[in-house]
Amino acid sequence: MNRILGILSLILSINIYAGTPTLLNLTESDATKVLNDVNTSFVPTTVSGASSLGTIFGFQIGAVGGLSDAPNIKSLTSSAGGQKFDQLPILNALIQLHGPFGLGVDVNILPIDVGDFKYDYFNLGLKWTFTDVFTAIPFNIKLKLDFASGELQYTETESSLTSKVTLQSDIQQYSLVFSKKLIFIEPYFGLGYVNADSTIKYSGTASILSFATSYNKSDSDLNIFGGIELDLFVMRLGFEYGSVFGNSRLIGKLSFGF
């Protein structure tokens, strides 16, 4: 697990630390748009269908990665004359466990702390494939509850002015997933209701917000997603497309287990 976290941390830190968005003098409307873009990347997923990993017990470990659209950050960074960010990366380690009666738990995690750049993501998911109990239903249905927390910190420098910027969100998602396993292929479709409590704040001399030093926003949206999962014996591959907070995202999974 430590090796997986190390590799993922290196990939994401290279991707983001090579350039961070230039966000200056944001209005309240601008700040709301930035938080929506960030929250699109923070909404949790395991890129999985509704079926259980095993009848009695199942275990899976791997990684989830992809990209989410960030049109608002792109527009704001372009107007500020900084590096353009039209997409945000999604990357974390994944652990899934399944027990009897379709009950399961999963964890998404990725902590990074490199110089002035910090990224910390954690999600705990509780799930129940209740069609493992009510077997008369000819397809799989999963109920899922996620508790996620994501934080991004970096240093913004403009001329001789410098500020430490923090983007942080606490997210709850209530979702329902439908799927049908066809030998080793499992197409799935899901709906999730997402609540996000988000903050953008800064400390320093570079003015990130034009109206305050911090801004908090609570928002909710419907997460519509679908994909396909391939069960290749001990290896699983998954691909998922979704739309939430007005932005689309494309995510993949590579995992191993039994």
VEXSEDREN-392707 format. One record per residue (C-alpha): residue number from 1; x, y, z. Coordinates in steps of 0.001 Angstrom, whole numbers, plus 500000, padded with zeros to 6 digits. Last residue first. Layout:
<site><n>NUM</n><c1>X</c1><c2>Y</c2><c3>Z</c3></site>
...
//
This chain:
<site><n>258</n><c1>490050</c1><c2>488306</c2><c3>494840</c3></site>
<site><n>257</n><c1>492218</c1><c2>491333</c2><c3>494348</c3></site>
<site><n>256</n><c1>493969</c1><c2>493630</c2><c3>491908</c3></site>
<site><n>255</n><c1>493080</c1><c2>497109</c2><c3>490719</c3></site>
<site><n>254</n><c1>493325</c1><c2>499446</c2><c3>487747</c3></site>
<site><n>253</n><c1>490686</c1><c2>502151</c2><c3>487489</c3></site>
<site><n>252</n><c1>489780</c1><c2>504864</c2><c3>484981</c3></site>
<site><n>251</n><c1>488050</c1><c2>508240</c2><c3>485182</c3></site>
<site><n>250</n><c1>486504</c1><c2>510721</c2><c3>482748</c3></site>
<site><n>249</n><c1>484906</c1><c2>513887</c2><c3>484086</c3></site>
<site><n>248</n><c1>482166</c1><c2>516299</c2><c3>483050</c3></site>
<site><n>247</n><c1>481381</c1><c2>519676</c2><c3>484611</c3></site>
<site><n>246</n><c1>478179</c1><c2>521395</c2><c3>485745</c3></site>
<site><n>245</n><c1>478630</c1><c2>520485</c2><c3>489405</c3></site>
<site><n>244</n><c1>478565</c1><c2>516796</c2><c3>488421</c3></site>
<site><n>243</n><c1>478818</c1><c2>514826</c2><c3>485169</c3></site>
<site><n>242</n><c1>480231</c1><c2>511340</c2><c3>484820</c3></site>
<site><n>241</n><c1>482173</c1><c2>508978</c2><c3>482596</c3></site>
<site><n>240</n><c1>483669</c1><c2>505770</c2><c3>483973</c3></site>
<site><n>239</n><c1>486215</c1><c2>503176</c2><c3>482890</c3></site>
<site><n>238</n><c1>487190</c1><c2>500138</c2><c3>484942</c3></site>
<site><n>237</n><c1>489839</c1><c2>497435</c2><c3>484873</c3></site>
<site><n>236</n><c1>490011</c1><c2>494557</c2><c3>487351</c3></site>
<site><n>235</n><c1>492835</c1><c2>492083</c2><c3>487875</c3></site>
<site><n>234</n><c1>492713</c1><c2>488823</c2><c3>489855</c3></site>
<site><n>233</n><c1>490461</c1><c2>487092</c2><c3>487275</c3></site>
<site><n>232</n><c1>489956</c1><c2>489663</c2><c3>484516</c3></site>
<site><n>231</n><c1>486754</c1><c2>491313</c2><c3>485788</c3></site>
<site><n>230</n><c1>486127</c1><c2>494243</c2><c3>483435</c3></site>
<site><n>229</n><c1>484120</c1><c2>497215</c2><c3>484718</c3></site>
<site><n>228</n><c1>482046</c1><c2>499512</c2><c3>482512</c3></site>
<site><n>227</n><c1>480777</c1><c2>503013</c2><c3>483002</c3></site>
<site><n>226</n><c1>478049</c1><c2>505347</c2><c3>484066</c3></site>
<site><n>225</n><c1>477641</c1><c2>508563</c2><c3>485989</c3></site>
<site><n>224</n><c1>475117</c1><c2>511242</c2><c3>486936</c3></site>
<site><n>223</n><c1>476065</c1><c2>513207</c2><c3>490064</c3></site>
<site><n>222</n><c1>473185</c1><c2>515447</c2><c3>491122</c3></site>
<site><n>221</n><c1>474146</c1><c2>518687</c2><c3>492839</c3></site>
<site><n>220</n><c1>474554</c1><c2>520362</c2><c3>496205</c3></site>
<site><n>219</n><c1>476230</c1><c2>523529</c2><c3>497454</c3></site>
<site><n>218</n><c1>477635</c1><c2>525082</c2><c3>500611</c3></site>
<site><n>217</n><c1>480057</c1><c2>527970</c2><c3>500086</c3></site>
<site><n>216</n><c1>482735</c1><c2>529471</c2><c3>502309</c3></site>
<site><n>215</n><c1>484947</c1><c2>532430</c2><c3>501434</c3></site>
<site><n>214</n><c1>488190</c1><c2>533563</c2><c3>503034</c3></site>
<site><n>213</n><c1>490464</c1><c2>536614</c2><c3>503046</c3></site>
<site><n>212</n><c1>487643</c1><c2>538962</c2><c3>502005</c3></site>
<site><n>211</n><c1>486197</c1><c2>540980</c2><c3>499074</c3></site>
<site><n>210</n><c1>488745</c1><c2>540894</c2><c3>496226</c3></site>
<site><n>209</n><c1>489885</c1><c2>537354</c2><c3>496893</c3></site>
<site><n>208</n><c1>493381</c1><c2>536151</c2><c3>495971</c3></site>
<site><n>207</n><c1>495137</c1><c2>539407</c2><c3>496922</c3></site>
<site><n>206</n><c1>498879</c1><c2>538677</c2><c3>497127</c3></site>
<site><n>205</n><c1>500111</c1><c2>539881</c2><c3>500538</c3></site>
<site><n>204</n><c1>499720</c1><c2>536775</c2><c3>502659</c3></site>
<site><n>203</n><c1>497056</c1><c2>534399</c2><c3>503927</c3></site>
<site><n>202</n><c1>494468</c1><c2>532782</c2><c3>501680</c3></site>
<site><n>201</n><c1>491072</c1><c2>531159</c2><c3>501768</c3></site>
<site><n>200</n><c1>488756</c1><c2>529071</c2><c3>499596</c3></site>
<site><n>199</n><c1>486210</c1><c2>526975</c2><c3>501447</c3></site>
<site><n>198</n><c1>483753</c1><c2>524240</c2><c3>500504</c3></site>
<site><n>197</n><c1>480797</c1><c2>522401</c2><c3>502051</c3></site>
<site><n>196</n><c1>479643</c1><c2>519936</c2><c3>499395</c3></site>
<site><n>195</n><c1>476450</c1><c2>517850</c2><c3>499285</c3></site>
<site><n>194</n><c1>476163</c1><c2>515306</c2><c3>496449</c3></site>
<site><n>193</n><c1>473128</c1><c2>513258</c2><c3>495399</c3></site>
<site><n>192</n><c1>474304</c1><c2>510300</c2><c3>493329</c3></site>
<site><n>191</n><c1>472848</c1><c2>508493</c2><c3>490355</c3></site>
<site><n>190</n><c1>474455</c1><c2>505435</c2><c3>488810</c3></site>
<site><n>189</n><c1>474806</c1><c2>503322</c2><c3>485691</c3></site>
<site><n>188</n><c1>476739</c1><c2>500106</c2><c3>485206</c3></site>
<site><n>187</n><c1>478193</c1><c2>497793</c2><c3>482568</c3></site>
<site><n>186</n><c1>479804</c1><c2>494635</c2><c3>484015</c3></site>
<site><n>185</n><c1>481951</c1><c2>492506</c2><c3>481718</c3></site>
<site><n>184</n><c1>483517</c1><c2>489195</c2><c3>482863</c3></site>
<site><n>183</n><c1>480485</c1><c2>486881</c2><c3>482317</c3></site>
<site><n>182</n><c1>477762</c1><c2>489509</c2><c3>481818</c3></site>
<site><n>181</n><c1>477332</c1><c2>491270</c2><c3>485173</c3></site>
<site><n>180</n><c1>474357</c1><c2>493622</c2><c3>485198</c3></site>
<site><n>179</n><c1>474546</c1><c2>496973</c2><c3>486936</c3></site>
<site><n>178</n><c1>472577</c1><c2>499593</c2><c3>488870</c3></site>
<site><n>177</n><c1>474126</c1><c2>502083</c2><c3>491314</c3></site>
<site><n>176</n><c1>472338</c1><c2>504277</c2><c3>493861</c3></site>
<site><n>175</n><c1>474207</c1><c2>507116</c2><c3>495517</c3></site>
<site><n>174</n><c1>474289</c1><c2>509324</c2><c3>498591</c3></site>
<site><n>173</n><c1>477364</c1><c2>511563</c2><c3>498503</c3></site>
<site><n>172</n><c1>478831</c1><c2>513644</c2><c3>501293</c3></site>
<site><n>171</n><c1>481635</c1><c2>516116</c2><c3>500595</c3></site>
<site><n>170</n><c1>483927</c1><c2>518221</c2><c3>502771</c3></site>
<site><n>169</n><c1>485903</c1><c2>520669</c2><c3>500663</c3></site>
<site><n>168</n><c1>489150</c1><c2>522654</c2><c3>500933</c3></site>
<site><n>167</n><c1>490997</c1><c2>525096</c2><c3>498676</c3></site>
<site><n>166</n><c1>493923</c1><c2>526774</c2><c3>500459</c3></site>
<site><n>165</n><c1>496137</c1><c2>529542</c2><c3>499042</c3></site>
<site><n>164</n><c1>499365</c1><c2>530772</c2><c3>500668</c3></site>
<site><n>163</n><c1>500121</c1><c2>534294</c2><c3>499504</c3></site>
<site><n>162</n><c1>503055</c1><c2>536108</c2><c3>497915</c3></site>
<site><n>161</n><c1>503588</c1><c2>539619</c2><c3>496557</c3></site>
<site><n>160</n><c1>506835</c1><c2>540620</c2><c3>494826</c3></site>
<site><n>159</n><c1>505353</c1><c2>540308</c2><c3>491312</c3></site>
<site><n>158</n><c1>502417</c1><c2>537921</c2><c3>491855</c3></site>
<site><n>157</n><c1>503215</c1><c2>534729</c2><c3>493754</c3></site>
<site><n>156</n><c1>500637</c1><c2>532124</c2><c3>494770</c3></site>
<site><n>155</n><c1>501755</c1><c2>529364</c2><c3>497127</c3></site>
<site><n>154</n><c1>499886</c1><c2>526036</c2><c3>497195</c3></site>
<site><n>153</n><c1>497361</c1><c2>524121</c2><c3>499253</c3></site>
<site><n>152</n><c1>494746</c1><c2>521609</c2><c3>498052</c3></site>
<site><n>151</n><c1>492374</c1><c2>519847</c2><c3>500437</c3></site>
<site><n>150</n><c1>489845</c1><c2>517063</c2><c3>499935</c3></site>
<site><n>149</n><c1>487478</c1><c2>515386</c2><c3>502382</c3></site>
<site><n>148</n><c1>485053</c1><c2>512625</c2><c3>501459</c3></site>
<site><n>147</n><c1>482216</c1><c2>510828</c2><c3>503259</c3></site>
<site><n>146</n><c1>480453</c1><c2>508422</c2><c3>500898</c3></site>
<site><n>145</n><c1>477161</c1><c2>506516</c2><c3>501259</c3></site>
<site><n>144</n><c1>476281</c1><c2>503739</c2><c3>498835</c3></site>
<site><n>143</n><c1>473256</c1><c2>501666</c2><c3>497888</c3></site>
<site><n>142</n><c1>473955</c1><c2>498983</c2><c3>495294</c3></site>
<site><n>141</n><c1>471592</c1><c2>497269</c2><c3>492857</c3></site>
<site><n>140</n><c1>472542</c1><c2>494202</c2><c3>490828</c3></site>
<site><n>139</n><c1>470345</c1><c2>492652</c2><c3>488142</c3></site>
<site><n>138</n><c1>467633</c1><c2>489968</c2><c3>487910</c3></site>
<site><n>137</n><c1>465915</c1><c2>490876</c2><c3>491229</c3></site>
<site><n>136</n><c1>464814</c1><c2>487600</c2><c3>492844</c3></site>
<site><n>135</n><c1>468046</c1><c2>487522</c2><c3>494858</c3></site>
<site><n>134</n><c1>466921</c1><c2>489859</c2><c3>497618</c3></site>
<site><n>133</n><c1>469963</c1><c2>489311</c2><c3>499854</c3></site>
<site><n>132</n><c1>472760</c1><c2>489756</c2><c3>497302</c3></site>
<site><n>131</n><c1>470353</c1><c2>492235</c2><c3>495656</c3></site>
<site><n>130</n><c1>471040</c1><c2>494469</c2><c3>498646</c3></site>
<site><n>129</n><c1>474485</c1><c2>495407</c2><c3>497404</c3></site>
<site><n>128</n><c1>475231</c1><c2>497525</c2><c3>500470</c3></site>
<site><n>127</n><c1>477860</c1><c2>500209</c2><c3>500640</c3></site>
<site><n>126</n><c1>479840</c1><c2>502390</c2><c3>503052</c3></site>
<site><n>125</n><c1>482469</c1><c2>504665</c2><c3>501512</c3></site>
<site><n>124</n><c1>485262</c1><c2>506478</c2><c3>503339</c3></site>
<site><n>123</n><c1>487076</c1><c2>509138</c2><c3>501341</c3></site>
<site><n>122</n><c1>490417</c1><c2>510838</c2><c3>501883</c3></site>
<site><n>121</n><c1>492347</c1><c2>513432</c2><c3>499907</c3></site>
<site><n>120</n><c1>495309</c1><c2>515588</c2><c3>500904</c3></site>
<site><n>119</n><c1>497294</c1><c2>517741</c2><c3>498504</c3></site>
<site><n>118</n><c1>500082</c1><c2>520039</c2><c3>499660</c3></site>
<site><n>117</n><c1>502451</c1><c2>522216</c2><c3>497652</c3></site>
<site><n>116</n><c1>504856</c1><c2>524657</c2><c3>499287</c3></site>
<site><n>115</n><c1>507576</c1><c2>521990</c2><c3>499502</c3></site>
<site><n>114</n><c1>506071</c1><c2>518600</c2><c3>498683</c3></site>
<site><n>113</n><c1>503308</c1><c2>517248</c2><c3>500948</c3></site>
<site><n>112</n><c1>501054</c1><c2>514667</c2><c3>499281</c3></site>
<site><n>111</n><c1>498355</c1><c2>512457</c2><c3>500875</c3></site>
<site><n>110</n><c1>496191</c1><c2>510177</c2><c3>498672</c3></site>
<site><n>109</n><c1>493277</c1><c2>508060</c2><c3>499874</c3></site>
<site><n>108</n><c1>490129</c1><c2>506369</c2><c3>498605</c3></site>
<site><n>107</n><c1>488634</c1><c2>503863</c2><c3>501060</c3></site>
<site><n>106</n><c1>485939</c1><c2>501216</c2><c3>500567</c3></site>
<site><n>105</n><c1>483446</c1><c2>499367</c2><c3>502711</c3></site>
<site><n>104</n><c1>481116</c1><c2>496472</c2><c3>502060</c3></site>
<site><n>103</n><c1>477870</c1><c2>494702</c2><c3>502865</c3></site>
<site><n>102</n><c1>476417</c1><c2>492375</c2><c3>500214</c3></site>
<site><n>101</n><c1>474960</c1><c2>489941</c2><c3>502762</c3></site>
<site><n>100</n><c1>478442</c1><c2>488664</c2><c3>503702</c3></site>
<site><n>99</n><c1>481596</c1><c2>490778</c2><c3>503358</c3></site>
<site><n>98</n><c1>483140</c1><c2>493102</c2><c3>500793</c3></site>
<site><n>97</n><c1>486326</c1><c2>495128</c2><c3>501100</c3></site>
<site><n>96</n><c1>487645</c1><c2>497814</c2><c3>498750</c3></site>
<site><n>95</n><c1>490943</c1><c2>499732</c2><c3>498853</c3></site>
<site><n>94</n><c1>491729</c1><c2>502515</c2><c3>496395</c3></site>
<site><n>93</n><c1>494714</c1><c2>504832</c2><c3>495946</c3></site>
<site><n>92</n><c1>494016</c1><c2>508268</c2><c3>494554</c3></site>
<site><n>91</n><c1>494134</c1><c2>510379</c2><c3>491405</c3></site>
<site><n>90</n><c1>491847</c1><c2>512919</c2><c3>489748</c3></site>
<site><n>89</n><c1>493620</c1><c2>515614</c2><c3>487742</c3></site>
<site><n>88</n><c1>492080</c1><c2>519011</c2><c3>486976</c3></site>
<site><n>87</n><c1>491288</c1><c2>520223</c2><c3>483469</c3></site>
<site><n>86</n><c1>491307</c1><c2>523528</c2><c3>481537</c3></site>
<site><n>85</n><c1>494150</c1><c2>525038</c2><c3>483546</c3></site>
<site><n>84</n><c1>495867</c1><c2>527835</c2><c3>481598</c3></site>
<site><n>83</n><c1>499166</c1><c2>529107</c2><c3>482987</c3></site>
<site><n>82</n><c1>498827</c1><c2>532729</c2><c3>484075</c3></site>
<site><n>81</n><c1>497695</c1><c2>535907</c2><c3>482316</c3></site>
<site><n>80</n><c1>494987</c1><c2>536656</c2><c3>484860</c3></site>
<site><n>79</n><c1>492318</c1><c2>536446</c2><c3>482142</c3></site>
<site><n>78</n><c1>493578</c1><c2>532985</c2><c3>481174</c3></site>
<site><n>77</n><c1>493644</c1><c2>531860</c2><c3>484806</c3></site>
<site><n>76</n><c1>490019</c1><c2>532947</c2><c3>485243</c3></site>
<site><n>75</n><c1>488726</c1><c2>531293</c2><c3>482070</c3></site>
<site><n>74</n><c1>490572</c1><c2>528025</c2><c3>482696</c3></site>
<site><n>73</n><c1>489453</c1><c2>527984</c2><c3>486330</c3></site>
<site><n>72</n><c1>485865</c1><c2>528322</c2><c3>485125</c3></site>
<site><n>71</n><c1>486215</c1><c2>525636</c2><c3>482453</c3></site>
<site><n>70</n><c1>487591</c1><c2>522995</c2><c3>484851</c3></site>
<site><n>69</n><c1>486843</c1><c2>519615</c2><c3>483250</c3></site>
<site><n>68</n><c1>487717</c1><c2>516534</c2><c3>485270</c3></site>
<site><n>67</n><c1>490582</c1><c2>514162</c2><c3>484537</c3></site>
<site><n>66</n><c1>491377</c1><c2>510576</c2><c3>485466</c3></site>
<site><n>65</n><c1>492798</c1><c2>508201</c2><c3>488042</c3></site>
<site><n>64</n><c1>491761</c1><c2>505434</c2><c3>490427</c3></site>
<site><n>63</n><c1>494349</c1><c2>503086</c2><c3>491908</c3></site>
<site><n>62</n><c1>494569</c1><c2>499549</c2><c3>493260</c3></site>
<site><n>61</n><c1>493493</c1><c2>497230</c2><c3>496041</c3></site>
<site><n>60</n><c1>490553</c1><c2>494795</c2><c3>496062</c3></site>
<site><n>59</n><c1>489212</c1><c2>492326</c2><c3>498602</c3></site>
<site><n>58</n><c1>486183</c1><c2>490052</c2><c3>498631</c3></site>
<site><n>57</n><c1>484493</c1><c2>487887</c2><c3>501254</c3></site>
<site><n>56</n><c1>481461</c1><c2>485618</c2><c3>501461</c3></site>
<site><n>55</n><c1>479844</c1><c2>485868</c2><c3>498007</c3></site>
<site><n>54</n><c1>482651</c1><c2>487938</c2><c3>496521</c3></site>
<site><n>53</n><c1>483489</c1><c2>491362</c2><c3>495132</c3></site>
<site><n>52</n><c1>479839</c1><c2>492361</c2><c3>495306</c3></site>
<site><n>51</n><c1>477997</c1><c2>493602</c2><c3>492229</c3></site>
<site><n>50</n><c1>476977</c1><c2>497257</c2><c3>491803</c3></site>
<site><n>49</n><c1>479583</c1><c2>498273</c2><c3>489242</c3></site>
<site><n>48</n><c1>482856</c1><c2>499959</c2><c3>490038</c3></site>
<site><n>47</n><c1>484791</c1><c2>503117</c2><c3>489180</c3></site>
<site><n>46</n><c1>485515</c1><c2>503544</c2><c3>492931</c3></site>
<site><n>45</n><c1>484208</c1><c2>507114</c2><c3>492979</c3></site>
<site><n>44</n><c1>484437</c1><c2>510180</c2><c3>495209</c3></site>
<site><n>43</n><c1>483515</c1><c2>513788</c2><c3>494299</c3></site>
<site><n>42</n><c1>486802</c1><c2>515748</c2><c3>494681</c3></site>
<site><n>41</n><c1>487436</c1><c2>516422</c2><c3>490970</c3></site>
<site><n>40</n><c1>484030</c1><c2>518030</c2><c3>490449</c3></site>
<site><n>39</n><c1>484541</c1><c2>519826</c2><c3>493775</c3></site>
<site><n>38</n><c1>487504</c1><c2>521733</c2><c3>492336</c3></site>
<site><n>37</n><c1>485453</c1><c2>523047</c2><c3>489416</c3></site>
<site><n>36</n><c1>482562</c1><c2>524028</c2><c3>491706</c3></site>
<site><n>35</n><c1>485007</c1><c2>525758</c2><c3>494074</c3></site>
<site><n>34</n><c1>486379</c1><c2>527857</c2><c3>491213</c3></site>
<site><n>33</n><c1>482856</c1><c2>528870</c2><c3>490145</c3></site>
<site><n>32</n><c1>481927</c1><c2>529956</c2><c3>493668</c3></site>
<site><n>31</n><c1>485144</c1><c2>531979</c2><c3>493944</c3></site>
<site><n>30</n><c1>484378</c1><c2>533782</c2><c3>490681</c3></site>
<site><n>29</n><c1>480892</c1><c2>534737</c2><c3>491895</c3></site>
<site><n>28</n><c1>482330</c1><c2>536069</c2><c3>495161</c3></site>
<site><n>27</n><c1>484830</c1><c2>538105</c2><c3>493150</c3></site>
<site><n>26</n><c1>488358</c1><c2>536838</c2><c3>492644</c3></site>
<site><n>25</n><c1>491215</c1><c2>539295</c2><c3>492932</c3></site>
<site><n>24</n><c1>493862</c1><c2>536805</c2><c3>491770</c3></site>
<site><n>23</n><c1>493875</c1><c2>533115</c2><c3>490827</c3></site>
<site><n>22</n><c1>496975</c1><c2>531919</c2><c3>488976</c3></site>
<site><n>21</n><c1>496558</c1><c2>528151</c2><c3>488818</c3></site>
<site><n>20</n><c1>499492</c1><c2>525944</c2><c3>489842</c3></site>
<site><n>19</n><c1>502250</c1><c2>524682</c2><c3>487579</c3></site>
<site><n>18</n><c1>504810</c1><c2>521872</c2><c3>487752</c3></site>
<site><n>17</n><c1>503377</c1><c2>521172</c2><c3>491207</c3></site>
<site><n>16</n><c1>500198</c1><c2>519884</c2><c3>489595</c3></site>
<site><n>15</n><c1>501325</c1><c2>517017</c2><c3>487355</c3></site>
<site><n>14</n><c1>504611</c1><c2>516317</c2><c3>489153</c3></site>
<site><n>13</n><c1>502774</c1><c2>516192</c2><c3>492487</c3></site>
<site><n>12</n><c1>500123</c1><c2>513907</c2><c3>491002</c3></site>
<site><n>11</n><c1>502564</c1><c2>511345</c2><c3>489613</c3></site>
<site><n>10</n><c1>504836</c1><c2>511365</c2><c3>492687</c3></site>
<site><n>9</n><c1>501921</c1><c2>510962</c2><c3>495080</c3></site>
<site><n>8</n><c1>500566</c1><c2>508085</c2><c3>492990</c3></site>
<site><n>7</n><c1>503902</c1><c2>506252</c2><c3>493112</c3></site>
<site><n>6</n><c1>504318</c1><c2>506763</c2><c3>496863</c3></site>
<site><n>5</n><c1>500733</c1><c2>505783</c2><c3>497635</c3></site>
<site><n>4</n><c1>501150</c1><c2>502538</c2><c3>495673</c3></site>
<site><n>3</n><c1>504429</c1><c2>501782</c2><c3>497474</c3></site>
<site><n>2</n><c1>502828</c1><c2>502440</c2><c3>500865</c3></site>
<site><n>1</n><c1>500000</c1><c2>500000</c2><c3>500000</c3></site>
//
